Amino acid sequence: MKNTSYLLNFLLPLVLISCGQYDRKNTKAMLQADGAIIEFQLDDQTPNVSMGMDYYSGLLFNINWAYNQLQIYDFASRKLIKNLNFEVEGDQGVGELFGFHVYNLDSIFLFSQMDPFIYLTDTSGFVRQKIRYQIPDGYSSAFVHPGYFLSPPELRSGELIVKTHFAGNYREVENATLKQMHMVYAINLSTGETRFLSHTYPEDYLANGLKHFEPSIARSKNKIVYSFFGDHRLFYAGSYDEKLSSMETASAFLDKNLKLFPLDGGRFETQQYLQASSRYESLVYDSYREVFYRFAYPTLEVSEENDVLRLRTAPGPFVIMVLDNDLNILGESYFEKGSYLPSNFFINEEGLFISLNHPDNPENSEEYFRFQKFSLEFLDN
């Protein structure tokens, strides 16, 4: 089955919003800019907007699709220290590089978008192992994208647990079908065999009509948590063998009733729904501070198609929710439009770093990755 037949293998833009009033009397924690701005100088072939980045052990990794390349920056010196250039074909070929996962500096997993292969490398860039795995019938290959509805793989007992998409016509999916579909499967790294895990889509996600159903997956020490585009709730379990439970975690900035997919609409209505309606995007876990960050986008009134399309590269304001390990909302931080690029961020020991390379930001630079550092501040109520 060709890759184009899989649901959601297109990339939805990261963008927008309009603000509402927010009662902070119950706020316990906020993300506060502490004045620290850091820069990483770029070479001539690296765009200042990343298609995906990750931090590990003092190093910032950046994927450069155009050159089939994984870059490594030293956080302390702010310098590019290695360009790992990968061949598409041959003994050292990895196909067209799509995603990556840094398990440790000796085990870096590489993924293409379509091929049933996992490639294992390290900071030398030498491909040490090529693992062919069996894609389950009716599902996609491992969907590992480091910048879109973040859902990093998890290595557990010789298996790599990955997100997947299922095949079918998106507009024709009904609730009875969706609730039976798996969101993840496990790949045995020794044999290439795959097996489904118990987590399927929520039983009532499409009960009231079609919604975009892309999940983002985050894991803490004792929870696996799923966040969806069109649902205020978070879904969680203590293991992949347990049934998912849910918890109401609505952002105060989003519409109470989230919109449905416009089945009778044309291109503009579809794009307006995907890019300018209240919705959730990535859910990530900050292991240093033991909190979750949930990126949310309130409704933005857009009447022109060009304005909607521009949101792909010039997003408006956004919200980052902070939740504790029990998924209680500690607070929400609202970010004005035109300053930050929410698709480009990373987390390390010092805090949360969000890109300043928004096209409308006068401090945007073509020559640097520029980030504002945010600290998590606990407030006295």
Secondary structure, DSSP 8 states (H G I E B T S, - for coil): --GGGBTT-S--------------TT--EEEEEEEEEEEEE--TT--SS-S-EEEETTEEEEEEGGGTEEEEEETTTTEEEEEEE-BSSSTTB--SEEEEEEEETTEEEEEESSSSEEEEE-TT----EEEE----TTB-S----TTSS----EEETTEEEEE--BBS-GGG--HHHHTT-BSEEEEETTT--EEE-S-B--TTTTTTS-----EEEEE-SS-EEEEETT-SEEEEESSTTS--EEEE---TTS-SS-----TT--HHHHHHHHHHSSEEEEEEEETTTTEEEEEEE------SHHHHHHTTTS---EEEEEE-TT--EEEEEEE-TTT-EEEEEEE-SS-EEEE---TT-TT--SSEEEEEEEEEEE---
